[in-house]
Amino acid sequence: MRVRGKVERQDLEGGIWQLDAEDGNRYTLVGAVGRLKSGARVEVDGNVDEGFGIAMAGPQLRVTSVREL
């Protein structure tokens, strides 16, 4: 799946990246997040994992690629 939105760094469980997506969802990003900048608009390719991860902060989007817009 491909999702666009704004990324934010959260201080949960040692720090997580979240994507506030244009589709109205908030995803916790895991995997190949690269060098993200908090507040950046990005396009992310990946797959949604069922359930919640350790941070319990929304569905996990397992990232295969990300690019800044």
PyMOL Python script that loads the backbone (N, CA, C, O; Angstrom):
from pymol import cmd

cmd.read_pdbstr("""\
ATOM      1  N   MET A   1       0.837  -1.169   0.000  1.00  0.00           N
ATOM      2  CA  MET A   1       0.000   0.000   0.000  1.00  0.00           C
ATOM      3  C   MET A   1       0.882   1.232   0.000  1.00  0.00           C
ATOM      4  O   MET A   1       2.023   1.191   0.459  1.00  0.00           O
ATOM      5  N   ARG A   2       0.350   2.322  -0.515  1.00  0.00           N
ATOM      6  CA  ARG A   2       1.085   3.594  -0.553  1.00  0.00           C
ATOM      7  C   ARG A   2       0.258   4.628   0.202  1.00  0.00           C
ATOM      8  O   ARG A   2      -0.934   4.797  -0.054  1.00  0.00           O
ATOM      9  N   VAL A   3       0.919   5.326   1.149  1.00  0.00           N
ATOM     10  CA  VAL A   3       0.237   6.299   2.001  1.00  0.00           C
ATOM     11  C   VAL A   3       1.056   7.583   2.046  1.00  0.00           C
ATOM     12  O   VAL A   3       2.285   7.547   2.112  1.00  0.00           O
ATOM     13  N   ARG A   4       0.365   8.711   2.010  1.00  0.00           N
ATOM     14  CA  ARG A   4       1.024  10.013   2.157  1.00  0.00           C
ATOM     15  C   ARG A   4       0.559  10.668   3.447  1.00  0.00           C
ATOM     16  O   ARG A   4      -0.564  10.453   3.902  1.00  0.00           O
ATOM     17  N   GLY A   5       1.446  11.474   4.029  1.00  0.00           N
ATOM     18  CA  GLY A   5       1.089  12.197   5.242  1.00  0.00           C
ATOM     19  C   GLY A   5       2.296  12.882   5.853  1.00  0.00           C
ATOM     20  O   GLY A   5       3.327  13.069   5.206  1.00  0.00           O
ATOM     21  N   LYS A   6       2.139  13.250   7.119  1.00  0.00           N
ATOM     22  CA  LYS A   6       3.186  13.965   7.858  1.00  0.00           C
ATOM     23  C   LYS A   6       3.714  13.055   8.964  1.00  0.00           C
ATOM     24  O   LYS A   6       2.934  12.436   9.687  1.00  0.00           O
ATOM     25  N   VAL A   7       5.040  12.973   9.097  1.00  0.00           N
ATOM     26  CA  VAL A   7       5.647  12.134  10.129  1.00  0.00           C
ATOM     27  C   VAL A   7       5.971  12.952  11.373  1.00  0.00           C
ATOM     28  O   VAL A   7       6.333  14.126  11.287  1.00  0.00           O
ATOM     29  N   GLU A   8       5.835  12.313  12.525  1.00  0.00           N
ATOM     30  CA  GLU A   8       6.153  12.926  13.815  1.00  0.00           C
ATOM     31  C   GLU A   8       6.889  11.909  14.675  1.00  0.00           C
ATOM     32  O   GLU A   8       6.562  10.723  14.661  1.00  0.00           O
ATOM     33  N   ARG A   9       7.867  12.369  15.413  1.00  0.00           N
ATOM     34  CA  ARG A   9       8.608  11.530  16.372  1.00  0.00           C
ATOM     35  C   ARG A   9       7.908  11.643  17.718  1.00  0.00           C
ATOM     36  O   ARG A   9       7.671  12.749  18.204  1.00  0.00           O
ATOM     37  N   GLN A  10       7.575  10.500  18.327  1.00  0.00           N
ATOM     38  CA  GLN A  10       6.928  10.461  19.635  1.00  0.00           C
ATOM     39  C   GLN A  10       7.864   9.788  20.639  1.00  0.00           C
ATOM     40  O   GLN A  10       8.574   8.845  20.288  1.00  0.00           O
ATOM     41  N   ASP A  11       7.869  10.261  21.872  1.00  0.00           N
ATOM     42  CA  ASP A  11       8.737   9.703  22.912  1.00  0.00           C
ATOM     43  C   ASP A  11       8.048   8.567  23.667  1.00  0.00           C
ATOM     44  O   ASP A  11       8.003   8.583  24.897  1.00  0.00           O
ATOM     45  N   LEU A  12       7.521   7.596  22.953  1.00  0.00           N
ATOM     46  CA  LEU A  12       6.915   6.405  23.551  1.00  0.00           C
ATOM     47  C   LEU A  12       7.850   5.230  23.378  1.00  0.00           C
ATOM     48  O   LEU A  12       8.461   5.080  22.320  1.00  0.00           O
ATOM     49  N   GLU A  13       7.975   4.400  24.384  1.00  0.00           N
ATOM     50  CA  GLU A  13       8.767   3.170  24.291  1.00  0.00           C
ATOM     51  C   GLU A  13      10.156   3.402  23.697  1.00  0.00           C
ATOM     52  O   GLU A  13      10.615   2.609  22.875  1.00  0.00           O
ATOM     53  N   GLY A  14      10.823   4.471  24.101  1.00  0.00           N
ATOM     54  CA  GLY A  14      12.159   4.761  23.598  1.00  0.00           C
ATOM     55  C   GLY A  14      12.172   5.546  22.301  1.00  0.00           C
ATOM     56  O   GLY A  14      13.238   5.831  21.756  1.00  0.00           O
ATOM     57  N   GLY A  15      11.003   5.897  21.804  1.00  0.00           N
ATOM     58  CA  GLY A  15      10.884   6.709  20.591  1.00  0.00           C
ATOM     59  C   GLY A  15      10.310   5.927  19.424  1.00  0.00           C
ATOM     60  O   GLY A  15      10.812   4.860  19.071  1.00  0.00           O
ATOM     61  N   ILE A  16       9.252   6.467  18.826  1.00  0.00           N
ATOM     62  CA  ILE A  16       8.640   5.848  17.650  1.00  0.00           C
ATOM     63  C   ILE A  16       8.358   6.941  16.616  1.00  0.00           C
ATOM     64  O   ILE A  16       8.268   8.123  16.948  1.00  0.00           O
ATOM     65  N   TRP A  17       8.223   6.523  15.370  1.00  0.00           N
ATOM     66  CA  TRP A  17       7.797   7.412  14.292  1.00  0.00           C
ATOM     67  C   TRP A  17       6.350   7.102  13.969  1.00  0.00           C
ATOM     68  O   TRP A  17       5.974   5.939  13.824  1.00  0.00           O
ATOM     69  N   GLN A  18       5.529   8.152  13.855  1.00  0.00           N
ATOM     70  CA  GLN A  18       4.142   7.975  13.470  1.00  0.00           C
ATOM     71  C   GLN A  18       3.851   8.777  12.216  1.00  0.00           C
ATOM     72  O   GLN A  18       4.431   9.840  11.996  1.00  0.00           O
ATOM     73  N   LEU A  19       2.956   8.263  11.406  1.00  0.00           N
ATOM     74  CA  LEU A  19       2.517   8.931  10.190  1.00  0.00           C
ATOM     75  C   LEU A  19       1.065   9.332  10.365  1.00  0.00           C
ATOM     76  O   LEU A  19       0.196   8.475  10.528  1.00  0.00           O
ATOM     77  N   ASP A  20       0.795  10.637  10.331  1.00  0.00           N
ATOM     78  CA  ASP A  20      -0.575  11.154  10.273  1.00  0.00           C
ATOM     79  C   ASP A  20      -0.928  11.183   8.802  1.00  0.00           C
ATOM     80  O   ASP A  20      -0.551  12.107   8.081  1.00  0.00           O
ATOM     81  N   ALA A  21      -1.657  10.164   8.358  1.00  0.00           N
ATOM     82  CA  ALA A  21      -1.894   9.953   6.936  1.00  0.00           C
ATOM     83  C   ALA A  21      -3.052  10.786   6.404  1.00  0.00           C
ATOM     84  O   ALA A  21      -3.964  11.160   7.142  1.00  0.00           O
ATOM     85  N   GLU A  22      -2.993  11.064   5.115  1.00  0.00           N
ATOM     86  CA  GLU A  22      -4.056  11.793   4.442  1.00  0.00           C
ATOM     87  C   GLU A  22      -5.370  11.024   4.465  1.00  0.00           C
ATOM     88  O   GLU A  22      -6.435  11.621   4.308  1.00  0.00           O
ATOM     89  N   ASP A  23      -5.311   9.692   4.662  1.00  0.00           N
ATOM     90  CA  ASP A  23      -6.533   8.891   4.699  1.00  0.00           C
ATOM     91  C   ASP A  23      -7.236   8.951   6.058  1.00  0.00           C
ATOM     92  O   ASP A  23      -8.243   8.276   6.272  1.00  0.00           O
ATOM     93  N   GLY A  24      -6.697   9.768   6.978  1.00  0.00           N
ATOM     94  CA  GLY A  24      -7.308   9.941   8.291  1.00  0.00           C
ATOM     95  C   GLY A  24      -6.800   8.997   9.369  1.00  0.00           C
ATOM     96  O   GLY A  24      -7.186   9.121  10.531  1.00  0.00           O
ATOM     97  N   ASN A  25      -5.943   8.059   9.003  1.00  0.00           N
ATOM     98  CA  ASN A  25      -5.382   7.112   9.978  1.00  0.00           C
ATOM     99  C   ASN A  25      -4.046   7.617  10.498  1.00  0.00           C
ATOM    100  O   ASN A  25      -3.389   8.457   9.883  1.00  0.00           O
ATOM    101  N   ARG A  26      -3.668   7.078  11.648  1.00  0.00           N
ATOM    102  CA  ARG A  26      -2.341   7.333  12.210  1.00  0.00           C
ATOM    103  C   ARG A  26      -1.650   5.983  12.339  1.00  0.00           C
ATOM    104  O   ARG A  26      -2.141   5.087  13.025  1.00  0.00           O
ATOM    105  N   TYR A  27      -0.508   5.844  11.677  1.00  0.00           N
ATOM    106  CA  TYR A  27       0.241   4.591  11.658  1.00  0.00           C
ATOM    107  C   TYR A  27       1.548   4.747  12.415  1.00  0.00           C
ATOM    108  O   TYR A  27       2.184   5.799  12.364  1.00  0.00           O
ATOM    109  N   THR A  28       1.946   3.689  13.122  1.00  0.00           N
ATOM    110  CA  THR A  28       3.276   3.607  13.703  1.00  0.00           C
ATOM    111  C   THR A  28       4.176   2.986  12.646  1.00  0.00           C
ATOM    112  O   THR A  28       3.905   1.884  12.169  1.00  0.00           O
ATOM    113  N   LEU A  29       5.246   3.685  12.278  1.00  0.00           N
ATOM    114  CA  LEU A  29       6.141   3.211  11.227  1.00  0.00           C
ATOM    115  C   LEU A  29       7.209   2.293  11.804  1.00  0.00           C
ATOM    116  O   LEU A  29       7.851   2.621  12.802  1.00  0.00           O
ATOM    117  N   VAL A  30       7.392   1.145  11.168  1.00  0.00           N
ATOM    118  CA  VAL A  30       8.438   0.199  11.571  1.00  0.00           C
ATOM    119  C   VAL A  30       9.175  -0.263  10.328  1.00  0.00           C
ATOM    120  O   VAL A  30       8.612  -0.298   9.233  1.00  0.00           O
ATOM    121  N   GLY A  31      10.433  -0.614  10.506  1.00  0.00           N
ATOM    122  CA  GLY A  31      11.216  -1.097   9.377  1.00  0.00           C
ATOM    123  C   GLY A  31      12.121  -0.024   8.805  1.00  0.00           C
ATOM    124  O   GLY A  31      12.770   0.715   9.545  1.00  0.00           O
ATOM    125  N   ALA A  32      12.161   0.055   7.483  1.00  0.00           N
ATOM    126  CA  ALA A  32      13.099   0.914   6.749  1.00  0.00           C
ATOM    127  C   ALA A  32      12.659   2.370   6.731  1.00  0.00           C
ATOM    128  O   ALA A  32      12.275   2.894   5.685  1.00  0.00           O
ATOM    129  N   VAL A  33      12.715   3.025   7.892  1.00  0.00           N
ATOM    130  CA  VAL A  33      12.264   4.419   7.954  1.00  0.00           C
ATOM    131  C   VAL A  33      13.318   5.409   7.497  1.00  0.00           C
ATOM    132  O   VAL A  33      12.985   6.558   7.203  1.00  0.00           O
ATOM    133  N   GLY A  34      14.567   5.007   7.427  1.00  0.00           N
ATOM    134  CA  GLY A  34      15.625   5.899   6.946  1.00  0.00           C
ATOM    135  C   GLY A  34      15.841   7.085   7.856  1.00  0.00           C
ATOM    136  O   GLY A  34      15.702   6.976   9.075  1.00  0.00           O
ATOM    137  N   ARG A  35      16.178   8.213   7.272  1.00  0.00           N
ATOM    138  CA  ARG A  35      16.457   9.445   8.032  1.00  0.00           C
ATOM    139  C   ARG A  35      15.269  10.394   7.921  1.00  0.00           C
ATOM    140  O   ARG A  35      15.275  11.321   7.111  1.00  0.00           O
ATOM    141  N   LEU A  36      14.275  10.159   8.725  1.00  0.00           N
ATOM    142  CA  LEU A  36      13.092  11.013   8.705  1.00  0.00           C
ATOM    143  C   LEU A  36      13.323  12.282   9.506  1.00  0.00           C
ATOM    144  O   LEU A  36      14.156  12.322  10.412  1.00  0.00           O
ATOM    145  N   LYS A  37      12.570  13.321   9.155  1.00  0.00           N
ATOM    146  CA  LYS A  37      12.587  14.578   9.899  1.00  0.00           C
ATOM    147  C   LYS A  37      11.186  14.816  10.425  1.00  0.00           C
ATOM    148  O   LYS A  37      10.219  14.775   9.665  1.00  0.00           O
ATOM    149  N   SER A  38      11.072  15.064  11.716  1.00  0.00           N
ATOM    150  CA  SER A  38       9.767  15.319  12.306  1.00  0.00           C
ATOM    151  C   SER A  38       9.111  16.501  11.607  1.00  0.00           C
ATOM    152  O   SER A  38       9.729  17.552  11.434  1.00  0.00           O
ATOM    153  N   GLY A  39       7.859  16.325  11.209  1.00  0.00           N
ATOM    154  CA  GLY A  39       7.108  17.362  10.520  1.00  0.00           C
ATOM    155  C   GLY A  39       7.167  17.270   9.006  1.00  0.00           C
ATOM    156  O   GLY A  39       6.461  18.004   8.314  1.00  0.00           O
ATOM    157  N   ALA A  40       8.009  16.370   8.476  1.00  0.00           N
ATOM    158  CA  ALA A  40       8.153  16.242   7.023  1.00  0.00           C
ATOM    159  C   ALA A  40       6.928  15.573   6.407  1.00  0.00           C
ATOM    160  O   ALA A  40       6.313  14.699   7.019  1.00  0.00           O
ATOM    161  N   ARG A  41       6.581  15.990   5.192  1.00  0.00           N
ATOM    162  CA  ARG A  41       5.542  15.319   4.413  1.00  0.00           C
ATOM    163  C   ARG A  41       6.222  14.224   3.606  1.00  0.00           C
ATOM    164  O   ARG A  41       7.229  14.467   2.941  1.00  0.00           O
ATOM    165  N   VAL A  42       5.669  13.020   3.668  1.00  0.00           N
ATOM    166  CA  VAL A  42       6.298  11.864   3.042  1.00  0.00           C
ATOM    167  C   VAL A  42       5.275  10.997   2.315  1.00  0.00           C
ATOM    168  O   VAL A  42       4.065  11.112   2.514  1.00  0.00           O
ATOM    169  N   GLU A  43       5.810  10.131   1.469  1.00  0.00           N
ATOM    170  CA  GLU A  43       5.037   9.070   0.841  1.00  0.00           C
ATOM    171  C   GLU A  43       5.699   7.762   1.256  1.00  0.00           C
ATOM    172  O   GLU A  43       6.902   7.582   1.071  1.00  0.00           O
ATOM    173  N   VAL A  44       4.908   6.849   1.817  1.00  0.00           N
ATOM    174  CA  VAL A  44       5.439   5.605   2.365  1.00  0.00           C
ATOM    175  C   VAL A  44       4.812   4.419   1.641  1.00  0.00           C
ATOM    176  O   VAL A  44       3.597   4.379   1.446  1.00  0.00           O
ATOM    177  N   ASP A  45       5.634   3.458   1.245  1.00  0.00           N
ATOM    178  CA  ASP A  45       5.166   2.174   0.729  1.00  0.00           C
ATOM    179  C   ASP A  45       5.395   1.140   1.814  1.00  0.00           C
ATOM    180  O   ASP A  45       6.441   1.133   2.463  1.00  0.00           O
ATOM    181  N   GLY A  46       4.420   0.267   2.010  1.00  0.00           N
ATOM    182  CA  GLY A  46       4.567  -0.779   3.008  1.00  0.00           C
ATOM    183  C   GLY A  46       3.298  -1.586   3.176  1.00  0.00           C
ATOM    184  O   GLY A  46       2.370  -1.497   2.372  1.00  0.00           O
ATOM    185  N   ASN A  47       3.276  -2.373   4.234  1.00  0.00           N
ATOM    186  CA  ASN A  47       2.136  -3.238   4.542  1.00  0.00           C
ATOM    187  C   ASN A  47       1.714  -3.026   5.981  1.00  0.00           C
ATOM    188  O   ASN A  47       2.554  -2.860   6.865  1.00  0.00           O
ATOM    189  N   VAL A  48       0.413  -3.033   6.214  1.00  0.00           N
ATOM    190  CA  VAL A  48      -0.104  -2.860   7.567  1.00  0.00           C
ATOM    191  C   VAL A  48      -0.093  -4.201   8.285  1.00  0.00           C
ATOM    192  O   VAL A  48      -0.615  -5.192   7.777  1.00  0.00           O
ATOM    193  N   ASP A  49       0.513  -4.224   9.482  1.00  0.00           N
ATOM    194  CA  ASP A  49       0.484  -5.402  10.350  1.00  0.00           C
ATOM    195  C   ASP A  49      -0.819  -5.377  11.138  1.00  0.00           C
ATOM    196  O   ASP A  49      -1.252  -4.312  11.579  1.00  0.00           O
ATOM    197  N   GLU A  50      -1.434  -6.502  11.315  1.00  0.00           N
ATOM    198  CA  GLU A  50      -2.661  -6.579  12.109  1.00  0.00           C
ATOM    199  C   GLU A  50      -2.367  -6.304  13.576  1.00  0.00           C
ATOM    200  O   GLU A  50      -1.311  -6.688  14.078  1.00  0.00           O
ATOM    201  N   GLY A  51      -3.274  -5.654  14.257  1.00  0.00           N
ATOM    202  CA  GLY A  51      -3.121  -5.374  15.684  1.00  0.00           C
ATOM    203  C   GLY A  51      -2.211  -4.192  15.943  1.00  0.00           C
ATOM    204  O   GLY A  51      -1.882  -3.427  15.037  1.00  0.00           O
ATOM    205  N   PHE A  52      -1.811  -4.057  17.196  1.00  0.00           N
ATOM    206  CA  PHE A  52      -0.970  -2.957  17.636  1.00  0.00           C
ATOM    207  C   PHE A  52       0.391  -3.487  18.051  1.00  0.00           C
ATOM    208  O   PHE A  52       0.515  -4.632  18.485  1.00  0.00           O
ATOM    209  N   GLY A  53       1.419  -2.639  17.915  1.00  0.00           N
ATOM    210  CA  GLY A  53       2.765  -3.010  18.320  1.00  0.00           C
ATOM    211  C   GLY A  53       2.993  -2.730  19.799  1.00  0.00           C
ATOM    212  O   GLY A  53       2.048  -2.472  20.544  1.00  0.00           O
ATOM    213  N   ILE A  54       4.233  -2.781  20.211  1.00  0.00           N
ATOM    214  CA  ILE A  54       4.604  -2.574  21.611  1.00  0.00           C
ATOM    215  C   ILE A  54       4.156  -1.209  22.114  1.00  0.00           C
ATOM    216  O   ILE A  54       3.704  -1.098  23.253  1.00  0.00           O
ATOM    217  N   ALA A  55       4.269  -0.176  21.298  1.00  0.00           N
ATOM    218  CA  ALA A  55       3.915   1.172  21.741  1.00  0.00           C
ATOM    219  C   ALA A  55       2.404   1.369  21.865  1.00  0.00           C
ATOM    220  O   ALA A  55       1.967   2.348  22.470  1.00  0.00           O
ATOM    221  N   MET A  56       1.600   0.469  21.310  1.00  0.00           N
ATOM    222  CA  MET A  56       0.136   0.559  21.372  1.00  0.00           C
ATOM    223  C   MET A  56      -0.358   1.924  20.881  1.00  0.00           C
ATOM    224  O   MET A  56      -1.287   2.494  21.452  1.00  0.00           O
ATOM    225  N   ALA A  57       0.265   2.440  19.827  1.00  0.00           N
ATOM    226  CA  ALA A  57      -0.032   3.792  19.359  1.00  0.00           C
ATOM    227  C   ALA A  57      -0.657   3.806  17.971  1.00  0.00           C
ATOM    228  O   ALA A  57      -0.545   4.805  17.260  1.00  0.00           O
ATOM    229  N   GLY A  58      -1.301   2.741  17.576  1.00  0.00           N
ATOM    230  CA  GLY A  58      -1.930   2.677  16.263  1.00  0.00           C
ATOM    231  C   GLY A  58      -1.414   1.506  15.473  1.00  0.00           C
ATOM    232  O   GLY A  58      -0.419   0.888  15.852  1.00  0.00           O
ATOM    233  N   PRO A  59      -2.082   1.185  14.367  1.00  0.00           N
ATOM    234  CA  PRO A  59      -1.630   0.065  13.548  1.00  0.00           C
ATOM    235  C   PRO A  59      -0.210   0.310  13.044  1.00  0.00           C
ATOM    236  O   PRO A  59       0.175   1.444  12.759  1.00  0.00           O
ATOM    237  N   GLN A  60       0.556  -0.768  12.939  1.00  0.00           N
ATOM    238  CA  GLN A  60       1.930  -0.663  12.455  1.00  0.00           C
ATOM    239  C   GLN A  60       1.955  -0.742  10.940  1.00  0.00           C
ATOM    240  O   GLN A  60       1.330  -1.622  10.346  1.00  0.00           O
ATOM    241  N   LEU A  61       2.671   0.169  10.321  1.00  0.00           N
ATOM    242  CA  LEU A  61       2.903   0.139   8.892  1.00  0.00           C
ATOM    243  C   LEU A  61       4.351  -0.261   8.690  1.00  0.00           C
ATOM    244  O   LEU A  61       5.270   0.507   8.973  1.00  0.00           O
ATOM    245  N   ARG A  62       4.540  -1.493   8.188  1.00  0.00           N
ATOM    246  CA  ARG A  62       5.890  -2.009   7.956  1.00  0.00           C
ATOM    247  C   ARG A  62       6.410  -1.405   6.656  1.00  0.00           C
ATOM    248  O   ARG A  62       5.944  -1.748   5.569  1.00  0.00           O
ATOM    249  N   VAL A  63       7.371  -0.510   6.778  1.00  0.00           N
ATOM    250  CA  VAL A  63       7.845   0.332   5.677  1.00  0.00           C
ATOM    251  C   VAL A  63       8.816  -0.441   4.780  1.00  0.00           C
ATOM    252  O   VAL A  63       9.750  -1.086   5.257  1.00  0.00           O
ATOM    253  N   THR A  64       8.569  -0.358   3.462  1.00  0.00           N
ATOM    254  CA  THR A  64       9.525  -0.892   2.493  1.00  0.00           C
ATOM    255  C   THR A  64      10.295   0.232   1.817  1.00  0.00           C
ATOM    256  O   THR A  64      11.443   0.050   1.412  1.00  0.00           O
ATOM    257  N   SER A  65       9.656   1.403   1.696  1.00  0.00           N
ATOM    258  CA  SER A  65      10.363   2.585   1.185  1.00  0.00           C
ATOM    259  C   SER A  65       9.631   3.836   1.636  1.00  0.00           C
ATOM    260  O   SER A  65       8.425   3.824   1.881  1.00  0.00           O
ATOM    261  N   VAL A  66      10.401   4.924   1.740  1.00  0.00           N
ATOM    262  CA  VAL A  66       9.838   6.213   2.124  1.00  0.00           C
ATOM    263  C   VAL A  66      10.567   7.303   1.357  1.00  0.00           C
ATOM    264  O   VAL A  66      11.781   7.245   1.161  1.00  0.00           O
ATOM    265  N   ARG A  67       9.799   8.302   0.926  1.00  0.00           N
ATOM    266  CA  ARG A  67      10.441   9.448   0.268  1.00  0.00           C
ATOM    267  C   ARG A  67       9.770  10.721   0.724  1.00  0.00           C
ATOM    268  O   ARG A  67       8.557  10.775   0.925  1.00  0.00           O
ATOM    269  N   GLU A  68      10.594  11.750   0.884  1.00  0.00           N
ATOM    270  CA  GLU A  68      10.091  13.048   1.310  1.00  0.00           C
ATOM    271  C   GLU A  68       9.463  13.751   0.108  1.00  0.00           C
ATOM    272  O   GLU A  68       9.988  13.697  -1.004  1.00  0.00           O
ATOM    273  N   LEU A  69       8.332  14.410   0.351  1.00  0.00           N
ATOM    274  CA  LEU A  69       7.632  15.137  -0.718  1.00  0.00           C
ATOM    275  C   LEU A  69       8.023  16.593  -0.743  1.00  0.00           C
ATOM    276  O   LEU A  69       7.529  17.351  -1.579  1.00  0.00           O
TER     277      LEU A  69
END
""", "prot")
cmd.dss("prot")
cmd.show_as("cartoon", "prot")
cmd.util.cbc("prot")
cmd.orient("prot")
